[in-house]
Amino acid sequence: MRVVLDTNVLLVSIARKSIYRPIFDALLEGRFELVISNEILSEYVEIIGQRANPIVASNIAEMLLSLKNLHKVDVYFEWRLIEGDEDDNKYVDAAVTGGVDCIVSNDAHFKVL
């Protein structure tokens, strides 16, 4: 299964004691394929850097980029399907480009999809 993880989902799944940790563990175990774009990776690094620190953010980014089940896509077309928070469209664009099965998010703006 190919998925795009919204930053909020990745962030809450990293902590070992998080109830969402099974998502991160499944990613590390290769049980699903993660699709990202440069824009998504940049946001991951920015937000994790703010919540933890830049070193942790850099380590997470390097780890993600080393995964065999990571697919980095180049987005050439913007669908602009989410009007409530246009910044969320980067996930939709990567999802369409990467042929994903689902976008995992707990952001209400994605309900329009």
C-alpha positions in Angstrom: 0.0 0.0 0.0 1.3 3.5 -0.9 0.5 6.3 1.5 1.2 10.0 2.1 1.5 11.0 5.7 0.5 14.4 6.7 3.1 16.1 9.0 0.8 16.0 12.0 0.5 12.2 11.7 4.2 11.7 11.3 4.9 14.0 14.2 2.6 12.2 16.7 3.8 8.8 15.6 7.5 9.3 16.3 7.4 9.2 20.1 7.9 5.7 21.4 5.0 6.0 23.9 2.6 7.5 21.5 -0.6 5.7 20.8 0.1 6.4 17.1 3.6 4.8 17.2 2.4 1.7 15.3 2.2 4.0 12.2 5.9 4.9 12.5 6.9 1.3 13.3 5.0 0.0 10.3 6.9 2.5 8.1 10.2 1.4 9.5 9.3 -2.3 9.0 8.4 -1.6 5.4 4.7 -2.6 5.8 3.7 0.3 3.6 5.3 2.6 1.0 5.7 6.3 1.9 5.4 8.8 -0.9 6.8 12.3 -0.3 7.8 15.3 -2.3 10.6 17.9 -1.6 7.9 20.2 -0.3 6.6 17.5 2.2 10.1 16.6 3.3 10.8 20.3 3.9 7.7 20.6 6.1 8.6 17.5 8.0 12.0 18.9 8.8 10.6 22.4 9.7 7.9 21.2 12.0 10.0 18.4 13.7 12.7 21.0 14.2 10.3 23.3 15.9 8.8 20.6 18.1 12.0 18.8 19.0 15.2 20.4 17.6 17.0 20.7 14.3 19.3 17.7 14.9 16.4 15.4 15.5 14.7 16.8 12.4 17.8 16.2 10.3 18.2 12.6 11.7 14.5 11.8 10.9 14.9 13.2 7.4 18.0 11.2 6.7 16.4 8.1 8.1 13.3 8.6 5.9 15.5 9.1 2.8 17.3 5.9 3.5 14.2 3.7 3.6 13.7 1.3 0.7 10.0 1.8 1.0 10.2 5.6 0.5 9.2 7.0 -2.9 10.2 10.6 -3.6 8.1 12.2 -6.4 8.5 15.4 -8.4 5.2 17.2 -8.6 4.7 19.1 -11.9 1.0 19.9 -11.5 -1.0 21.5 -8.7 -4.5 20.2 -8.3 -5.6 22.8 -5.7 -8.4 20.6 -4.3 -8.2 21.9 -0.7 -9.4 25.5 -0.4 -9.6 25.7 3.4 -5.8 25.4 3.8 -4.0 25.7 0.5 -0.7 24.5 2.1 -2.3 21.1 2.5 -2.5 20.7 -1.3 1.2 19.6 -1.4 -0.1 16.2 0.1 -2.8 15.9 -2.5 -0.4 16.7 -5.3 2.1 14.1 -4.1 -0.6 11.6 -3.7 -1.9 12.0 -7.2 1.6 12.0 -8.7 2.7 9.0 -6.6 -0.5 6.9 -7.2 -1.1 6.5 -3.5 -3.9 4.5 -1.9 -4.6 7.0 0.8 -3.5 10.2 2.6 -3.3 9.7 6.3 -4.2 12.9 8.2 -6.3 14.0 11.1 -6.7 17.5 9.6 -10.4 18.4 8.9 -9.4 20.2 5.7 -8.9 16.8 3.9 -12.6 15.9 4.3 -13.3 17.7 1.1 -11.5 14.9 -0.7 
